[in-house]
Amino acid sequence: MTVTYTARVANARFCGFSKLLLAWKGSIYKVLYKEFLAFFAMYTAISITYRFLLPDDQKRYFEKLAIYCNHYASLIPMSFVLGFYVTLVVNRWWSQYTSIPLPDRLMCVLSGGLQGSDERGRLLRRTMMRYASLSALLILRSVSTAVFKRFPTMDHVVEAGFMSREERKKFESLHSPYNKYWIPCVWFTNLAAVARCEGRIKDDHTLKLLLEELNVFRGKCGMLFHYDMISVPLVYTQVVTLAVYSFFLVCLIGRQFLDPNQGYPGHDLDLYVPIFTLLQFFFYAGWLKVAEQLINPFGEDDDDFETNWLIDRNFQVSMMAVDEMYGDLPMMERDRYWNDSNPRPPYTAATLFVLRKPSFQGSTFDMAIPKEEMHFQPLEEIAENMEESVSRHPNMALFNRLLNAAPSHAGFMSGALRRTSAQLQRLYHSPSIDQCISDDDDSESCKIGKGGSLPSGLGQDPQSTVCSFREEKPARATLLDIQFWAEQEKRSDEDTVMSASGVELSHTRQEEEKQEEIPSPALELPPPPPPLASRETRPVSTFHQPSPFPSHLTSHSNLEHCSSQPVINHHKATPSTPHPSQVSFLTVSSFEPQRFRSLSMGSELTGTLA
C-alpha cells in the first residue's frame, strides 16, 4: 500500500517533519541501509589497512594517492547530472499516474445516454462498461508486475468475470503480434452503434459524446503502454549511476584521515569516522535511490501505484453507476434554506473562528485616497493640459513629422499628399496657428503662428504640396471646402502643359539638390521679398487632373492654382495672365533661393501670397 502521510503534515508546526523521520515503511533508511553499510565497511577496511598493515614507505605512497584522489574527485559533475536526472524521473512518474484510465467520466455519460430500464438496456450498459474495464485490465496486466501476478493467464481473466468464454474465443481468434488491449474498446463502439440503431441512444450528439469519452479512456491505456515501452534512455541512466558510484569509490581513498605528523595541508586532525563523507553518501546515494524507485512505479515497492486496488475500485464503481443507480433518483423536496435569501451553513465550535474573519473584498478595498484627489476633472481642462504638455515638448512634434515624411513607394503625388494630410491634421487641431489673410498689397505677408514663427516641423520638407489661392473672406475653411485640382482641360492643351511641366520639374530637382548641400536652420523665416522692379517672372506649369471633390465645395475659397510638385527657390508668387482654357500660371521670383510651402487643406496658410 502506498505510504500516505498527508494528514500528518496538514498544518506546519515546530518540528512537524521531524516526526516523519522515524517512519520505516517507504523511508530512505529502508531503501539505502544496505548500500550505506557496505560503503562504511569498505572505508573502515581501507583505514585499518593504512594504519596498521602497511609499512612506512607504502604509507607515504598511499598518502600521496589519497591527496591526489581528494583533489580530482571534485571534477565529477555529480550534482549537475543527478539533479537533472531526478527531475526528469519525477515528472515522468507523475505523468504515468495521470495516464491511468479511470472510468468515472465514461460511466456517467453511459448511464445518462443509453436509455432503457428493461433487461435489454441493463445488459447493454453493463456489457459496455465491462468492456472498458477489460481494456484497462489488459493494459495494466501488461505493465504492472503486481497485476500480472494476480492475472497470470487469460484463464484467470475469464474466471474473474472480466471476459466470457465466447469473448475469449473471439479475442484469441484475432491474430496480431501486438498487444490487443484495444479489442474490447472496438467491441464497445460496435455495441454503441447497435444501441443507436435500436433507439436507446436518442441522438447522434449523445453517441458522439459517448465515443469521445471512450477515446479518452483508450488513449490513456495507450499512454501507459508507451511509457512501459519507451523508458528513459539507458545511456542517461548509466551516466548518472557511474557518476555516483565512481565518486564514492574515489572518496574511499581520498577521504581517509592521514598521519598528522607528516604535515599535509588539511590533515591536521585525525578522526576514525568520516562523518561528513557518510552524510554526503547518504544524500547523493539516497537521491539516486529515489530515481530508481520512481522510474517504474508499477512494481511492488512501498511507494508504487496500487494497481490491484485501482482495478477493484474502478470495476465496482462503474458497474454500480450504470446498473443499480440507473434511473434511481431520491425524492425531490425543498431544502432547509428555501425561504432564506441569505443561506449560511452552520459552524461547529472548532471552526467558529472563521466567522470572526472579515470577508475578502479585494486587494484595493482598504486603499486610502485623499479627498481632494477624488473629484472628477472636466474634460476641457484635461485637453488643455495635454495641449500644454505637447507645446512644451516641440521635439516630439518634429519627430512625428520626420516619421510622416518617410519616402513612399506609391509615387511622388501620393507621398506628398500623405505627408501634407498628416501635417494639416496636426495643424487643424492646434490652437496656436493664426489665420493667414492675403491682400493685394505686395508689402504684406501671411503671419505664421502667434509669434510670427513657423510651427514645429513645417517649412522644411523639400517635397511639399503648393497651393496658391485668394481667399474671399478670412473665415476658417473646412477640410472639404478646398478643391485640390483644376478642371480637366482639353487634350491638346494638356499635352503642351505636361511637356512644360516636365522641363520645370527637372529644373526644380536640380535646384533642390544644390540647396540640400547648404544646411539651413529648421525654423528660419524667409527674407522679405525684393522690389517689384527686380523680379523675374517665368511660367510654372502644373499637373492637371480631374477634381476628386465636387465643384460646389469651392464656394468658400477661389482656387487659382494647385501644384503637387516640389517648389524650391521661390520667394513670392504672383498670378500671371491666365490661359483661356487653363488655370493661371505662377510668376515666381528667382532671387535668393528659399524653400516655399503653402498648405492645401484647412484654413491656415503658410507662405507669402501676392
N, C-alpha and C positions, 0 to 999 in steps of 0.2 A: 504494500500500500504506500502511496506517495506520502512523504513526510510533510505534514501541514502544521505550521506554527503561526499562522496569520493572526489568530486571536490573541496570541501572547505578546504580539508587538503592535496591537491596535493603538495603544497610547504610548507616546515617548516618555519614558521615566528615567530616573537616575539608575544607571547600570541595567537598563532594560535588556540590552542584548547580551549582557554577561550571563544571564540565566540560560541562554541558548548554548553557551559554550560547554555546558555539562551534558548535553544530549549526545547519545551514542549512535542511534539509528540515523543513517543518512549524513553523518558527520564526516569531517575531514580526517578525524583520528581513525575511524573505521576503514577509510579508503587508503590512508597513507602510512599506517603504522608499520607495515612490513618493510616498505622501502626505507623508512626512517631508521629502523633498527639495523637494516643491512648497511646503510651509509655510516652510521655511528660505529658499527663493529669493524668495518674496514679502516676507518680513521684511527680507531684505537689500536688495531693491529700494526699499522704503519708507525704509529707513535712509539709503541713498545719496542719495535724493531730498531728504530733510530736511537732510542735512549739506552738500550741495554744489550743489543746484539751486534751492532756494527762497531768495527774498530775506528780509531781516531781519523785515519786518512779517509776512510769511506764516509765517516760523519761529515768531514769537510766537503766532500763531493756532494753528499745529499743536501747539505745546507745551501750550496750554490744552486743545485737543481730546484730546491724549494723557492728560493728567491726569484729564479727565472720563471717558474710556473705562476707564482703570485703576480708577477709584473705583467705577463701577457694574457692572463685569464680575463682581464677587462676588455680584450679585443673581441670577445664573443658577444654579439648583439642579442643577448638572451631576452632582455626586457622588451625590446622592439619587436622581435619576431613572435615571442609568446603572447604579447598583448594583442596584436592584430589577429592572431590565430584564435584566441579565446573569444574575441568579439565576433568573429565570423561564425564560430560554432554556436554561440548563444543565440544569435539571430536566426540561424538555421533551425535550432531546437524549437524556438517559439513558432516559427513558420510551419513546422511539421505538426505542431499541436493544433494550430488553426486550420490545418488541412484535413483533420479527422472528420469524416462525414457524419453529420448529425441529422436525424430525420424530423426535427421539430417543425421546420417550415413546410416540408413536403406533406407531413401528416395533417397539418391544418388546412392546406389547400385541398387535399384529397377528401377530407371529411366534409368540407363545405361545398366542394364542386361536384362530387359524384353522388347523385341523389338516389333515394330508394331505401326504405326501411324493411323491405321484404328480404327473403333469404338470398335472392339473386344479387341485390345491391350489397348486402352484407358480405357475400362471397367475393364480389369484385373488389371491394375496399380492402378486405383482409389479405387477399391474394396479392394485390398490387403492393401493399405495404410489406408483405413478406418477401417479395422480390427485391425491394430496396434494401431490406435488412440482409438478405442473402448476398447481395453485391458487396455490401460493407464487410460482411464476414469473410468473403473470399479474398478481399484485398488485405484485410488485417491478418488473415491466416498466412498470407504471402510475405508479410514484412515483419511480423512480431513473433518472436520465439515463444512467448507465453501463450499466444493464441494457437500456434501450431502444436504445442504440446497438448492443448485441450482438444483440438480437432485435427489429429494427425492424418486422417484419410477422409475420403468423401463419404464413406460409410458412417462415420461419426457425424458428419453434417446432416445426412439423411435421418439418422437416428435421433438427432437433436431436434428435428422438426423444421429445419430451415428449408429443406428440399424434399419433395416426394420422390418415390421411386421412378415414376414416369418422367418426371422432370430431370432426374439424374440420367436416364437413358437418352433423353433429348440433348442434355448437356454434353454427354460423352460422345454422342454421335457427330457432333460438330468438331471436326478435326482442325486444330490450329496449333502451330508450335509456340504460340504466345499465350500469355496469361489471359484467361477467359472470364475475368471478373465482370466484364461488361455485358455478358449474355443476359443475366436477369434484368438489366435495365432495358434491353430491347424487348423482352417479354412484357415489361411494364408498359412501354409505348404501344405495343400491339393491343394489349388489353384496354388501354385508354381509348384507342380508336374504336374498339368494339363497343365500349360504353357510350361513346359519342353517337355511333350508329343506332344504338338502342334508345337514344334519347335520355339516358341517365345523366349525361353531361349536357346541360341545356344549350350552350352556345359555344362557338369557336373560341371566343375570348377566354373562357374558363379552361378549355382544353389547352390553349396556348400557355396560359399561366401555369397549369399543371406540368406541362412538358418542360417549361423553363426551370421550374424548381427541381425537376428530375435531372436536368442537365447540370445544374449547380451541384447537386448531390454526386452525380457521376464524375464531374470534374475534380472534386476533392478526392475521390477514390483514385483517379489517375495521378493526382499530385503526390499522394502517398507512394504510389508505385514508382514514380520518377525520383522522389527523394531516396528511395531504397536502392535504385539502380545507379543514380549519379551521386557519388559521395564527394567529400572534399578531396581535391587532388592529392594523390598519395605522396607526391614529392613535397608538398607543403607540410603534411604530417610528419614525414621523415626529417625534414629540416628542423622543425621545432623539437622533435624528440632528440635528435642528435645534439642540438644546441644545449638542451638542458642536461643531458647525460654527460656530454663531454665537459661542460663547465664544472660539474661537481666531481668528475673524475680528476680534473686538474686541481680542484680545491682539496682533494685528499692529500696531495703533496704540498701544494702551495700554501695552505693554511696551517701547516704544522708549526708548533712553537719551537723555535731554535734555541740553542745554548746562549744565554745572555752574556757569558764570558767572552764570546767571540766579537762582540761589539757591532753586530749587524744593525743597520738603521731600522727602527720599528720593531725590534725584537728585544726590547729591554725587560719585558715581563714574560714570565714562563708560567703558563697555566696548562692544566691537563685536559680540560673540557672546552672545546671551541664553541662558546655559547652563540655568538652572532653568526657563525657559519652554519650551525644547526638551525637557527631561525631562518636564515636565508634558504636553506634546503627545504624547510617546512613550507615556506611561502611559494617558492617557484615550483617545486615539485607538486605541491598541492594545486597550484594553478593548472599545471599540466594534467593532473588527475581530473579536475573539473571538466576540461575539454574531452577527456577520454570517456567520461560518463555521459556527457550531453551530445556527443556526436551521433549516437544511435539511441534515442530514447525509447525504443520499442523492445528493449531487452528485459532483464529481470533484476535490475539494480533497484536500490531503495527509492530513487527519485525518477525512475522511468514511468511512462504512462501506464495507467491501469486499463489496459485494452480489454481484458476479460470483463471487468466491471462495466465498461462502456457498452459492450455487446449486450449484456443483460439489461442494462438500463434502457438502451435505445429500443430493443425489441419489445420490452414490456410496455413502455410508454406509447410507442407507436400503435400497437395493437389496441390498447385501451382507447386511444383517441379516435380511431376510425371505426370502432365497433361499439363498445359499451357507451361511449359518450356521444355517439351519433344521434342527433335529434333530442338529446337529453338536456332539457333546459329547466332550471329552477323557476318556480312561480314568481312572476314579477310583482313587486309591491313597492309602495312609496318608502323612500329612505327616511331616516330619522331627521334629516335636515330639509325635509320637503318644504316647509313654510319658513325656513330660516334664510334670510337674504345674505347673511354673513356666516356661513358654516365654519365651525372651528372644532377640529377633533380635540379630545381631552388629552391632558398630560398626566403622567404619573409623578410621584414625588421625586423620583430620581432624575426626571427631565424637566422639572419646574423652572430651572434656571434659564431655560430658553426664552420664557416669557419676559424676563427682565431685560433682554437684549433688544434694542430698537431695530426696526426693520430697515434693511438696506435700501436706500433711495438712489444711490449713485455716488460716484466719487466727487462730484462737484456740488452735492446737495448742501453742504455746510460752508461753501465758499462765501467769504465776506467781500462786498464791493462797496466803496464809498458812495454816499447818496448823490454827490454832485456828478458822478460818472454814470448814473442810472437813467438820466434824461435822454430822450431821443433828440437828435440834432436834425434841423431842416436840411433837405437835400440841396437847397440852393447854397447854403454855407459850405457844404461838403464839396460841391462843384467848384466854388470859388477857391477853396483851399487847394484843390487839385490843380487848378489853373496857375495858382501862385507857385506851387512846387515845380510845375513844368517850366514856368518863366525863370525860376532861379537856377535851372539846370539847362542852359542852352546847348550844351554838348550833346544831350540826348536827342534833341531835335536834329542836330547836324548828323548824328549817327544814323537816325532814321532816314534822313534824306539820302545819305550815301548808300544805304541798303536799297532804297527805291530807285536809285539811279544806276543800278547794275545793268550791264548790256543785255539786250534781249535778242533772241534768235528769230523772232517773228517779223523782223524788218524794222526799218527806220521809223516809219509812220506810227506803227503800233507801240514801239518802245517810247517815243516822245509823248504820245497821248497818255500812256500809263503813268509815266513819271509826272506829267503835268496834272493828271487827275488826282494822284496821291497828294501832291503839294497843295492843290486847290482845296481838297477836302480838309487839309490841316488849316488852311487859311480861312475857310468858311466858318470853322468853329472857333477861330481865335478872335478874342475881343480887342486885341491890341493893334489892329491894322485899320488905318483910316481909309476912307473912300477917296478914290482918285478922280478928280474932276478936270476934264480937259476943256480948254478955252481956245479961242482963235489966236490969242496973244502968243507970240513966239517966246516972250521972256518968261512965261510961267511954265512951270513943270509940275508933274504929279508929286505929291508928298507920299513918302513911303513910311508907313508906321506912324506912331505918335511922336517919336523923337526924330523923325527925318532920316532914319537909318533902315537898312534892309532887315526884314525878319531873318531869323536864323535859318540858313540852308537855301536862300534864294539868291538869284543873280549870279550863280557860279556855274551853272550847267551849260556846257557848250552846245548841247542838243536841245534847245528849248523851243517850244512852240510859240510863235509870234503872231499876235492878232492885233491889228491897229483898227480902231473904230472911234467914232464920235458918239458920245452919249448925249441923248436929248435932254435928260434930266439926271441930277445926281442921286437918284433913288437907287437903293440896293437891288440888284437883279438876281434872280434865282438861277439855279443850275441849268434849267431847261429854257431860259429866256435868251440864250446865246446860240446863234447859228454858226456852226463850225465851217461850213463850206459854202462857197458861192453857187449860184445856179449853173446848171450844165450849159456849156457853150456849144457852139456849132462845131462840127467835126473839123472843118477847115481851119478855124481859128485855134482849135485845141492843139493841132499839130505844131502850129507856129509857136504857141506859148510854151509847150513842153520842150521844144528844142532850145528856146531861150533859157528855160529853167535849168536844163542840163548844164549849159555853159556857166550860169550863175552858181549852180551847186558845186561844180568843180572849183570855181574861183574861191568860193566861200571855204571849202575844205582846206585849200592851200593856205589861206589866211589863218584858219583855225590852228593848223599845225605850227605855223610860225608864232602864233600868240601863246600856245601852250608851253613853248620853250621859256618864256619870260614869266616867272611867278608873280602873281598879283595878290594883294590882300583879299581875304574872303569877303569881307563886308564893306569894301571901299565903294563909295558912291561915284558915279560917272562925273567927269568935269563938266562945267557949263558948256552949252553948245556955242559954236563960233558964230560970228555975224552972218547975216543972210547973204552978204556980198561974197563971202569966201566959200560958200557951199558949192559943191559939185554934185550935180544930180545925175543919176543913171537909173534906168528902169530895173526893177526886181520882179522877176516872174514868179508865179505861184503854181502850185499843183491844184488843178481844178477837178473836183469830183462832185457827184450829186450830194445834196444835203441829206444827212441821216435823220434830221429832225423836220417836222412840219414847218411850213413857211409862216404860219401865224405865230410862231414862238419868237419872232424877231420884232415884236411890237415895242419893246422897251429900249432897244438899242439899235442904232443904224449901223449895220456892219458894212464896212468898206473894203477891208482886206483881211485875209487869214492865211497864214503860211505856216506849214509844219516843218520846213527845212530849218537848219541851224543858221541863225543870222549873227555874224560876228563883224566887228569893226564898224558898227553903225551906231551913230550917236543920236541922231534925230531923224525922224521920218516925216515927210510931208507928202500928201497925195498929189500926184501929177494929173495931167489931163487924161480922163478915163477913155478907154476904147469904147466905141459904140456898142459892141457885143460882148465886152469883157468887163471884169471888175477892175478897179483902179490899181495902177501901179504905184509903188512907193518911190519917193525921191529920197535917197539915202546919202548922207554925207560920208565922205571917206577920210575926213580929217581926224586925226588922233584916234586910232582904233580902240574900241572899247566894246565889251560884250553887252548886248542889249537883250532884255527879256520883258515881255508883257504877257499877261495871263489871259487865257481864253475862256475861263469859266469863273463864275461868281461875280461879285460886284467890285472887287479890288483890282486895281490896275497898277502894275509896276513898270516904270519906264518913263519916257518923255514922249508926249504926243504933241503933234503940231496943232 
